[in-house]
């Protein structure tokens, strides 16, 4: 029986080892940790886009801008447009415009097109189903106009409005 006792003791040790390793997940995947839940991306709404534009413009040194569509033609299209227009002193406007574009790019807005024509600098950016038409007008002596208008993809703009955002390049 001596041999049987050793075999039983060896089997008990082996069984104990198996139990320990099984508990650590080395032999069976049944005890593994649950997968991490995917992070949800918050909706990119008109309000979110408008807040982002105004915040980046302000952080780049532009004064508060006008975000109203009241003077524009009426229609449902107002819900898919986030306008921002500001006037900056001529000495600071170009740098603040470029700093705003840089901040937008640092926050996942991608440049679609970029060029200058006469007194206007054009930058068109895109992010999560939106196009942002950034314009800098260097046509005044004292205050320069900066326009940052985001339009949701698929938004049905009136012809006059769409022509104002069209990139001539």
N, C-alpha and C positions, 0 to 999 in steps of 0.2 A: 504494500500500500504506500510504501514510501515514494515510489515513483509517481503514484497517483497524486499524492499530496503536493509534490513539486509541480506537477502539471497543473494542478488546480490553483496553486499560488501564482504560477507564471501566467495562467489564464486570467486570474483576478487582477494582476498588475497590468497586463495588456489591456484588459477591459477598462480598468481605471484610467489608463493613458488615453484610450480611445474616447472615453467620456470627457476627459479634460480637453482634448483637442477638438472634439465635436462641439463642445461648448464655446470654443474660440472661433469657430467658423472655418477651421482649416480643412475639414473633411466634407462638411455639408454646407451648402449655401442657404439652407432654410433659416439660419439664425442671422443672416447678414442684415445690416442696417437698411432702413427704407431709403429709397432714392429721394434726393432733395426735390421739393416741389418747384416747378418753373416759376421764375419771377414774372409777374404780369406787368406789362407796359401800360402806363396810364394813357387814356385817350388824348390825342393831339387835337384839341378842339380850337375853335376860333378864339375863344378867350385865352387858352393856353398860348397860342401863337402870338396873339396881341400882347400879352404880358411879357413873353420872351423878347419880342422886338423892342418894346418900350424899355425894358430893363437893360438890355444890352446897349441900346442907344444912350441911355442915361449914364451907364457905367463907362462908356467910351468918351463921355464929355459933351454929348449933345444936350441942349436944353429940352424940357418937356415938349412933346409934340402933340399935334391934333390927331385924334383917332376917330373923328366923327365921319359919318357918311351922309349926314343930313343934307348937304348941299348937292349931293349926287342924285341921279335919276332914281326914282322909287323902284322897288322890286324885291323879290325873294333873294336875289343875289347878295344882299347885304349880309346874310347869315354865313356866307362862305368867303368873306373878304375881311382882312385885318389891316386897315390902313394906318399909317403913321407918317405925318409930315411935320417937319420942324425947320426952324430958321436959326442959323448959327452965325456968329461973327465971321467975316471973311477970313480973318487970320487963323481961325481954329477949325473951320468947317471941313476942309479936305482931310486933315489928320483925324478928326473925329469920325468922319464917314468911313475911312479906311479902318480905323480901330473898331468900329461897329461891325464891319464885315468880318474882320479877324475874329472878333468874339463869337459871331454867328458860326463861323467855320470851326471854332474850337468846341462848339456845342452841336456838332453833327450836321450843320447845314453845309451842303456840298455846292461848290461853284459849278454852274451849268454853262454860263458864258460871262465874259468880262472884256470890256473894251471902252474906249472913249471916242467921242465924236463931237467935234467943235467944243462947246462949253459944257458938255454933259458926260459924266462918267457913269457907265452902266455895269451893274453886277446883277446877275440872275443866279439865285441859289435854290436848292431843293432839299426838302426834308419830309419824310413820312407823309407823302401825299399832298404836299404844299409846294408852291413856287413863291419865292420872295423876290420881288422886283425892287432892287435898291438903286436909287438914282441920286447923283450929286450934281447940282446945277451951279456952275461957276459963272453966272451971267450978271450978277449984281455986284456993286462996289462995296456995300456995307454989310449986308446979310446974305448968306447963301442958303439955298433951299436944299434940304435933304428929304428924300421920300423913300419910305420903306413900306411896301405894300405886299402882303402875302395873300395869295389866292389859292383856294383849295382846288386840287385837280378835279376836273369835271364840272366846275362852277360855270353856270351859263351867264356870262357877263353881257350887258348891252354893248352894241358895237362901238360906241364912243369910248366907253370905259376900257374895253379890251384893247383898242388902238392905243390908249394911253400907256398901257403896260407892255405892249409888244416891243420886243428888242429889235432894233433896226438892223442888227448884224446878221 
